[in-house]
Amino acid sequence: MDWGTALWDQHDAIEKHTQSGLDLVERYVKFVKERSDIEQNYAKQLRGLCKKYARRGSKEDQETKFTNHRAFQEVVNELNNYAGQREQLAENMSLNICVELTKYMLELKLERKTLLSDVKKAQQNLETSFKQLEMTKKRFEKEWKEVEKANQQVERVEQDPTSSKLDVDKAKQSAHIRVHAADECKNEYAAQLQKYNKEQNNHYHNDIPGIYNKLQEVDKKRIKKLAEGYGLFADTERKILPTISMCLDNITTTSTNTNERQDSMTFIDQHKSGLAPPVDVEFEDYSQGIRSGSVENQSNHFNHSKSRNIKLLFKKNKAGTQDKHMPPPVEDFSHLPPDQRKKRLQERIDEIKREMQKEMDKSAALSRMRGVYEQNSQLGDPSSLEPQINQISHNIIAYIKRNLCVCVCLCSLYLPVTESSPVLPEPVDDIYDEFEEFEDFEDDVPIAQCLALYSFDGSSEGAVSMQAGEKLKVMDEDHGDGWVRVRGDSGDEGYVPASYIKIIQ
């Protein structure tokens, strides 16, 4: 059963029903849009929350050494990722549902308007044809009344004894003309009636049912598209559920990664002073009289040591603040307790070694470049590199002298002073051992493949020869000095100019 057959006379109901369907689509679009706005605002609030509790500042960097602090930051990071998924959900809902349904709704409105306009036109055409039928009918009715009047006039003339034959003939001729005109109106009325009946039959059995059936198909498509929108409402969120579940699983994993014992030991390592607790206070018996000078000096020394230990044990070091009466920390960290001082000095030594290694790498690179220039003067003047090499050597010596006190302090902590030994152990070579422990190249894995663009005679120290077109393995990239460490198929390894090769993999 279709609309054209069953609802041929329910034009107002069809128009109202189709408009109600479009209104429902519009309401659903608004519903999804508001849901999308809620998700967007929720994600925005989560972003703000994560930003508020994100790690920043030196104090929090220090606290991240504890597993429970790191776990909290990971929870914040995962929540930030979760917020990103909510933003993605809002965007997908807006694009896949709101935008698509709005576009489709405009198409439906235009198609519905066109079909309803066709119904209106067909109705107007039928009404016009009916008006023409009424006009011909009235004209026929009018002419037939005139015929009746003419016939009555003929009868009166014939019955009138005073009427002549000419008057009778004239009346009959007038009646005949009226009959002829009435017959023409009758034929016209019959033709118009036949035409109208045909148009009416076509209107109610072909035109209107066809248009209503099209409106029925439009409504079916609307319902189908709306049902797809309902499904997308769930599918869009279902697609991000695996990622959201992953975020939640990561938070759960983070909770299991906390280690209370490790955090406790980390706290001890950070704040252990290495000082021994104060000894018992001795009883001072003044009834024995004045004590000897040695005993008094020993007591003074003990009291001084005791008070110093107590101050070190109970002083408060607030992060980010410093007592205005205390001097600023010096390079040897003498203001710290022994264990903390040892730790900070070791960190400083490691930093010095890294800086020294950088300078030595620069010096080695310049030396290799000078060797290449000596082999091929067209590449450059070897003497032009001497100022840079000398400056780097000067920087290394000055850096060692400037940080010599750190090395001496660290040695004094590892080598305790006795009464029979001098305050400082005999230098000097042991101090520089910290700077001579640079490792050679490791047997690392090639990081890429390269092709030799030009031949190179690697006769200088540290360089390797290659032929144009030869493929080599890149072992270390260019660090800004213009040289790359490569290895040939023969196993020879060394440096070549970076401009002489091309990375192919």
MOSUL-V197592 format. One record per residue. RES is the residue in three letters. OMEGA is omega in whole degrees, -180 to 180 (* if undefined). Layout:
RES OMEGA
RES OMEGA
This chain:
MET -179
ASP -178
TRP -176
GLY -179
THR -174
ALA -174
LEU -177
TRP -177
ASP -176
GLN -177
HIS -178
ASP 179
ALA 179
ILE 180
GLU 180
LYS -178
HIS -180
THR 177
GLN 177
SER 178
GLY 178
LEU 177
ASP 178
LEU 177
VAL 180
GLU 178
ARG 180
TYR 177
VAL 177
LYS 179
PHE -180
VAL 179
LYS 178
GLU 176
ARG 178
SER 178
ASP 178
ILE 178
GLU -180
GLN 179
ASN 178
TYR 179
ALA 179
LYS 178
GLN 177
LEU 177
ARG 178
GLY 178
LEU 179
CYS 179
LYS -179
LYS -175
TYR 178
ALA -178
ARG 175
ARG 179
GLY -177
SER -179
LYS -179
GLU 175
ASP 178
GLN -177
GLU -179
THR 174
LYS 178
PHE -177
THR -179
ASN 175
HIS 178
ARG 179
ALA 179
PHE 178
GLN 177
GLU 175
VAL 178
VAL -180
ASN 179
GLU 177
LEU 176
ASN 175
ASN 177
TYR 178
ALA 177
GLY 178
GLN 176
ARG 175
GLU 179
GLN 178
LEU 180
ALA -179
GLU -179
ASN 178
MET -179
SER -176
LEU -172
ASN -177
ILE -174
CYS -177
VAL -177
GLU -180
LEU 178
THR 178
LYS -179
TYR 180
MET 178
LEU 178
GLU 179
LEU 180
LYS -180
LEU -180
GLU 178
ARG 180
LYS 179
THR -179
LEU 178
LEU 176
SER 177
ASP 177
VAL -179
LYS 179
LYS 179
ALA 179
GLN 178
GLN 179
ASN 179
LEU 178
GLU 177
THR 178
SER 179
PHE 178
LYS 177
GLN 177
LEU 180
GLU 180
MET 180
THR 179
LYS 180
LYS 179
ARG 178
PHE 179
GLU -179
LYS -178
GLU -179
TRP 174
LYS 178
GLU 178
VAL 180
GLU 177
LYS -180
ALA 179
ASN 177
GLN 179
GLN 178
VAL 180
GLU 180
ARG -179
VAL -179
GLU -180
GLN -179
ASP -177
PRO -178
THR -177
SER 178
SER 178
LYS 179
LEU 179
ASP 179
VAL 179
ASP 180
LYS 180
ALA 178
LYS 179
GLN 179
SER 178
ALA 179
HIS 179
ILE -180
ARG 178
VAL 180
HIS 179
ALA 179
ALA 178
ASP 178
GLU 178
CYS 179
LYS 179
ASN 179
GLU 179
TYR 180
ALA 179
ALA -180
GLN 177
LEU 178
GLN 179
LYS -179
TYR 180
ASN 178
LYS 179
GLU 179
GLN 178
ASN 178
ASN -179
HIS -174
TYR -180
HIS -179
ASN -173
ASP -177
ILE 177
PRO 178
GLY -180
ILE 180
TYR 176
ASN 176
LYS 176
LEU 177
GLN 178
GLU 177
VAL -180
ASP 177
LYS 179
LYS 178
ARG -180
ILE 180
LYS 179
LYS 179
LEU 177
ALA 175
GLU 177
GLY 176
TYR 179
GLY 178
LEU 179
PHE 178
ALA -176
ASP -179
THR 179
GLU -180
ARG -179
LYS -179
ILE -179
LEU 177
PRO 179
THR 177
ILE 178
SER 177
MET 178
CYS -180
LEU 177
ASP 178
ASN 177
ILE 178
THR 178
THR 179
THR -179
SER 179
THR -179
ASN 177
THR -178
ASN -176
GLU 180
ARG 179
GLN 179
ASP 179
SER 179
MET 177
THR 178
PHE 178
ILE -178
ASP -180
GLN -169
HIS 179
LYS -177
SER -177
GLY -180
LEU 176
ALA 178
PRO 179
PRO 178
VAL 180
ASP 176
VAL -179
GLU 176
PHE 180
GLU -176
ASP 180
TYR 179
SER 180
GLN 179
GLY -177
ILE -180
ARG 180
SER -179
GLY -180
SER 178
VAL 180
GLU 179
ASN 178
GLN 180
SER 178
ASN 179
HIS 179
PHE -179
ASN 179
HIS 180
SER -178
LYS -178
SER 179
ARG 179
ASN -179
ILE 179
LYS -180
LEU -178
LEU -170
PHE 178
LYS -176
LYS 177
ASN 180
LYS -179
ALA 177
GLY 179
THR 180
GLN -180
ASP -176
LYS 180
HIS -179
MET 179
PRO 179
PRO -180
PRO 180
VAL -175
GLU -178
ASP 178
PHE -178
SER 180
HIS -178
LEU 173
PRO -173
PRO -177
ASP 178
GLN 179
ARG 179
LYS 180
LYS -179
ARG 178
LEU 179
GLN 176
GLU 179
ARG 178
ILE 179
ASP 178
GLU 178
ILE 179
LYS 179
ARG 179
GLU 179
MET -180
GLN 178
LYS -179
GLU -180
MET 176
ASP 177
LYS -180
SER 180
ALA 180
ALA 178
LEU 178
SER 178
ARG 179
MET 178
ARG 178
GLY 178
VAL 178
TYR 178
GLU 178
GLN -178
ASN -176
SER 180
GLN 180
LEU -179
GLY -180
ASP -179
PRO -177
SER -180
SER -180
LEU -177
GLU 179
PRO -180
GLN 179
ILE 180
ASN 180
GLN 178
ILE 178
SER 178
HIS 179
ASN 180
ILE -179
ILE 180
ALA 180
TYR 179
ILE -180
LYS -177
ARG -178
ASN -178
LEU -178
CYS 178
VAL 179
CYS -180
VAL 180
CYS 180
LEU 178
CYS -179
SER 178
LEU -180
TYR -180
LEU -176
PRO -178
VAL 175
THR -177
GLU -177
SER -178
SER 177
PRO -177
VAL 179
LEU 177
PRO -179
GLU 177
PRO -14
VAL -173
ASP -178
ASP -179
ILE -177
TYR 178
ASP 180
GLU -176
PHE -177
GLU -176
GLU 179
PHE -175
GLU 175
ASP -180
PHE 178
GLU 176
ASP -175
ASP -178
VAL 178
PRO -179
ILE 180
ALA 174
GLN 180
CYS 180
LEU -180
ALA 178
LEU -179
TYR 175
SER -178
PHE 180
ASP -177
GLY -179
SER -180
SER -177
GLU 178
GLY -179
ALA 179
VAL -179
SER 175
MET 179
GLN 179
ALA -178
GLY -180
GLU 177
LYS -179
LEU 178
LYS 179
VAL -179
MET 180
ASP -175
GLU 178
ASP -180
HIS 179
GLY -179
ASP 178
GLY -178
TRP 179
VAL 178
ARG -177
VAL 177
ARG 180
GLY 179
ASP 179
SER -179
GLY 178
ASP -176
GLU 179
GLY -174
TYR 174
VAL 178
PRO -179
ALA -179
SER -178
TYR -175
ILE 177
LYS 179
ILE -177
ILE 179
GLN *
